[in-house]
Amino acid sequence: MIVETDTTVQRRLTPQQFFDKNNKPVLIVNSTFFSFATNQNLNLVVKNGKTVGYNIHSIAGKAKDTLTYRHAYNGAIGISAKRKADIAWVYSDSTLSFPLASQKTIPFTKDSLKKSGKPNAKLKPWKMDAAVGGGPVLVQKGKVAVSNNEELKFSGKAHNDRHPRTLIGYTKNNTLIVMLVEGRNPGIAAGVTLTEAAELMKAVGCVEALNLDGGGSSCMLINGKETIWPSDNGKQRAVPAVLMVSAVE
């Protein structure tokens, strides 16, 4: 199995368009969260060992006397040159040769500075051949452990809402699992909550699993064919980055 990523600059493509431009991979699936206004990835993307997309760590918040910022470190999945999968909490910026990663959840920090420093945690260079970020992490050490509170992905009760989901993880024997859950299709498929998504990934044997961008972005093609009904009225949403299985040996 060869896992690769692809991304765009200042534009987005549908999964079908990524499929056509990448020599028709066996599997192609949406990945990162992104800005509709700028088409920018909001999460890490590593392509051919090079960081080409970065986590947006600074989340603006308001206080009585000043503007405060919350700095969260999002989950990401990486595939090493030896084809070993790993899910970690990642810090990345353009000054680093490689992302820095923690194998334990990093609580978010809060201050009045927009630019965050490196978290006060044990971080190591995360040398991956391919990687995409998202969040929150759903399964840790084979158990349901959703790190939404640390990653600040979904506020309030939103983490309990049912939506289409794009999920990825791996088993103890390093088998990659990519799962799409259809949703927002009345009378057919409602979608799942984050906890339900975690239970699904645990049930298929994942020792670690990660939530990627979902909702109308959720779309996976197998040999060019859709596996679920896209919830944007059946149309594929254009996205800035995808993960691909380009060959199966």
C-alpha positions in Angstrom: 0.0 0.0 0.0 1.3 3.4 -1.0 -0.3 6.4 0.8 0.1 9.8 -0.6 -1.4 13.3 -0.2 -2.2 16.1 -2.6 -3.1 19.7 -2.0 -3.8 22.9 -3.9 -2.8 26.6 -3.6 -5.5 29.2 -3.3 -8.1 27.0 -4.8 -10.1 23.8 -4.2 -10.8 20.7 -6.3 -13.5 18.0 -5.9 -12.3 14.5 -5.1 -13.1 13.6 -8.7 -10.8 16.3 -10.0 -8.0 15.1 -7.6 -8.7 11.6 -8.9 -8.3 12.6 -12.5 -5.1 14.6 -11.9 -3.4 11.9 -9.9 -3.4 9.0 -12.3 -6.7 7.5 -10.8 -5.7 6.2 -7.4 -7.4 3.2 -5.9 -8.8 5.3 -3.0 -9.1 9.0 -2.6 -10.7 10.8 0.4 -11.2 14.3 1.7 -9.0 15.3 4.7 -8.3 18.7 6.3 -10.6 21.3 7.6 -10.3 24.5 5.5 -11.4 28.1 5.1 -14.2 28.8 2.6 -13.0 32.4 2.3 -9.4 31.8 1.4 -9.5 28.0 0.4 -6.6 27.6 2.9 -5.9 24.3 4.7 -6.4 24.8 8.5 -4.5 21.6 9.3 -1.1 20.0 8.6 -0.4 18.5 5.2 2.8 16.6 4.4 3.4 15.6 0.8 6.5 13.6 -0.2 8.1 14.3 3.2 7.7 18.1 2.9 5.3 20.2 5.0 3.0 22.0 2.6 0.1 22.9 5.0 0.2 24.0 8.6 -2.1 23.8 11.6 -3.8 27.1 12.5 -3.1 27.1 16.3 -4.5 30.5 17.3 -8.2 30.8 17.9 -9.5 34.2 18.7 -11.6 34.7 21.8 -12.9 37.8 23.7 -12.3 38.9 27.3 -13.5 42.0 29.1 -10.3 44.1 28.6 -8.4 42.4 25.8 -8.5 40.0 22.9 -7.4 36.6 24.1 -6.2 33.6 22.0 -6.6 29.9 22.6 -3.8 27.7 21.2 -4.8 24.2 20.5 -2.8 21.4 18.9 -4.8 19.2 16.5 -4.5 15.5 15.8 -3.0 14.3 12.6 -2.3 11.0 10.9 1.1 10.3 9.3 2.6 7.5 7.2 6.3 7.0 7.5 8.7 6.1 4.7 8.5 2.6 6.2 4.7 2.7 5.7 4.0 2.7 9.4 1.0 4.8 10.5 0.9 7.0 13.6 -1.6 9.5 15.1 -0.3 12.3 17.2 -0.9 15.8 18.3 1.1 18.1 16.1 2.8 21.5 16.2 3.9 22.9 12.9 5.1 26.2 11.4 7.1 27.3 8.4 10.3 27.7 10.5 10.5 24.0 11.2 12.0 21.3 9.0 9.6 18.8 10.4 6.4 19.0 12.4 6.8 18.4 16.2 4.5 15.8 17.7 3.3 14.6 21.1 2.0 11.1 21.7 -0.1 12.4 24.5 -3.0 14.9 24.4 -1.8 18.5 24.8 -4.2 20.8 26.7 -4.9 24.1 25.0 -3.2 27.2 26.3 -4.7 30.7 26.6 -3.0 34.1 26.4 -3.2 37.5 24.7 -0.7 36.8 21.9 -1.9 35.7 18.5 1.3 33.9 17.7 1.8 30.8 19.9 5.0 29.4 21.1 5.7 25.7 21.2 3.6 23.9 23.8 5.1 22.9 27.2 5.2 19.3 26.4 7.7 16.6 25.2 7.7 17.1 21.5 9.8 15.1 18.9 10.3 15.7 15.2 7.6 13.8 13.3 9.3 12.6 10.1 6.4 11.4 8.0 6.4 10.8 4.2 2.7 11.7 4.1 0.4 13.3 6.7 -2.9 15.1 7.0 -4.4 16.8 10.1 -8.0 17.1 11.3 -9.4 16.4 14.7 -10.3 15.5 17.3 -8.5 12.2 17.9 -11.2 9.6 18.6 -9.4 6.4 19.8 -6.2 6.2 21.8 -4.5 2.9 22.8 -7.5 0.9 21.6 -10.0 2.8 23.7 -12.6 5.5 23.0 -10.9 8.8 24.1 -12.2 11.8 22.2 -9.8 14.8 22.7 -12.3 17.4 21.6 -11.9 19.5 24.7 -8.2 19.8 24.2 -8.3 20.4 20.5 -11.3 22.8 20.6 -12.7 21.5 17.4 -16.4 21.6 18.2 -17.9 23.9 20.8 -20.9 23.6 23.0 -23.1 20.6 22.2 -21.9 20.4 18.6 -19.8 17.3 19.4 -23.1 15.4 20.1 -24.7 16.3 16.8 -25.0 13.7 14.1 -23.2 14.5 10.8 -21.5 12.7 7.9 -18.0 11.8 9.0 -14.7 11.0 7.4 -12.7 8.8 9.8 -9.2 7.3 9.6 -7.2 5.0 11.8 -5.0 1.9 12.0 -5.0 -1.5 13.7 -2.3 -3.1 15.8 -0.9 -4.9 12.7 -0.7 -1.5 10.9 -3.7 -2.0 8.7 -5.0 1.4 7.6 -8.8 1.9 8.1 -10.6 4.6 6.2 -14.4 4.9 7.0 -17.0 7.2 5.6 -20.3 7.6 7.4 -23.2 9.0 5.3 -25.5 11.6 7.0 -27.9 14.4 6.5 -29.9 12.1 4.3 -33.4 12.1 5.9 -35.0 8.7 6.3 -31.8 7.0 5.1 -28.8 8.1 7.1 -28.6 10.6 9.9 -24.8 10.5 10.5 -23.1 9.9 13.8 -21.8 11.8 16.8 -18.0 12.0 17.6 -18.5 9.4 20.3 -20.4 7.1 18.0 -17.7 7.6 15.3 -15.1 6.6 17.9 -17.1 3.5 18.8 -17.2 2.5 15.1 -13.5 2.8 14.7 -12.8 0.8 17.9 -15.2 -1.9 16.7 -13.2 -2.5 13.5 -10.0 -2.8 15.5 -8.4 0.6 15.4 -5.8 1.2 18.2 -5.7 4.9 17.1 -8.3 6.8 15.1 -8.9 10.4 14.0 -11.8 12.5 12.8 -11.2 14.5 9.6 -13.3 17.2 8.0 -16.9 15.9 7.7 -20.3 17.2 6.8 -20.6 18.2 3.2 -16.9 17.6 2.7 -17.2 13.9 3.4 -16.5 12.0 0.2 -14.5 8.9 -0.7 -13.9 7.4 -4.1 -12.9 3.8 -4.7 -11.7 3.3 -8.2 -13.4 6.5 -9.0 -16.8 5.6 -7.6 -18.5 7.4 -4.7 -19.0 5.3 -1.6 -21.6 7.5 0.1 -24.1 10.2 -1.0 -22.4 13.6 -0.6 -24.6 15.7 1.7 -24.2 18.9 -0.4 -27.3 17.9 -2.4 -25.5 14.9 -3.8 -22.6 17.0 -5.2 -19.0 16.6 -4.3 -17.6 19.6 -2.4 -14.4 21.1 -3.6 -11.6 20.7 -0.9 -8.0 21.8 -0.7 -6.4 18.5 0.3 -6.9 14.8 -0.1 -5.3 11.5 1.1 -4.8 8.8 -1.5 -4.0 5.1 -1.7 -2.2 5.3 -5.0 -1.4 1.6 -5.3 -2.0 -1.7 -3.6 0.8 -4.3 -3.8 
